[in-house]
Amino acid sequence: MSELPIIGITLGDAAGIGPEITLKAVADERVISVCRPLVIGDRDFLCRTAEAFGLPELSRIHDLENLAGEVIPGSSTAATGKAAGEYIETAVDLWRDGHIDAICTAPISKHSLALGGYHHVGHTEFLAALTNTDEFRMSFFADKLRVVLLSTHLPLTRAIEKVTTENLVKLINFTDRSLTKLLGRRPSIAVAGLNPHASEDGMFGSEEAAEITPAVKRSKANGVDVSGPYSPDTIFLRGYKGEFDVVVSLYHDQATIAVKSLSFGEAVNVTLGLPLIRTSVDHGTAFDIAGKGIADESSMVSAIRLAAQLAKPSPATVRI
């Protein structure tokens, strides 16, 4: 039996639920049966958190000792934002040096991250910058439902401007390459429409005929197994039932509303295009319940397990 992969788990924003769900997840038999978790954080803070919630203390921590002051649950601060950024940077360094096989990230606060001196839109863009990756995409995996996003954190008016034939051809081809690599076979790809009922032959909008259908036809002509555009109010359920391997979504909430409605607590955020495997939970810092001991760790368990499944340990990996 091969040695279990080492998954580096970043603590996220210490004022959110990241510490709680991390401690709960790494004590779960479903996690420790498939990987060796290594939590990247502050040891003293994690020990205090474990004691406060009556959880087992961690034996494997990459300690940065970067949370000297008091952490107030639910508060955005420069201290926790800076620490969260340092966890992410350290995780990439550990992966680059061969100490871990994949990364799983607990949620961060974009506001705290900015206060701490990091000016990235989110984890996806931060990791892309750290790995010098130009082409990358946010995606969600929820059992048979896999969704890849055309745009992420943009105002809806700007997101619609991104719905062009050229952008979609690039995304469809990228999705084909990325899913082929992860699944070990060519995927079947469905493209969601933008307008109600995918415009119903132009009755409710022009983007399907002008931009989306030409992109599907061009990609199909290049050998990609792609079809659409499909009515956005049903295509995600069809993907969830296994009719397609992946659905291309045209903007952030089109994807996340569907994913979270169908699989909240089980869906996993996966960054495609990076040279490393990175998974994350499908929710945020939940400042409103931070420090109360009631956070659900299900998505973190799923994220760590998927990272372990996707990781391909190298014989040269340095074990710590």
Secondary structure, DSSP 8 states (H G I E B T S, - for coil): -----EEEEE---TTTTHHHHHHHHHTSHHHHTT-EEEEEE-HHHHHHHHHHHT----S-EEE-----S---TT---HHHHHHHHHHHHHHHHHHHTTS-SEEEE----HHHHHHTT---SSHHHHHHHHTT-SS-EEEEEETTEEEEES--SS-HHHHHHT--HHHHHHHHHHHHHHHHHHHSS---EEEE-SSGGGGTTTTS-SHIIIIIHHHHHHHHHTT--EEEEE-TTTHHHHHHTTSSSEEEESSHHHHHHHHHHHHTTT-EEEEESSSS-EEE-SS---GGGTTSS----HHHHHHHHHHHHH----TT----
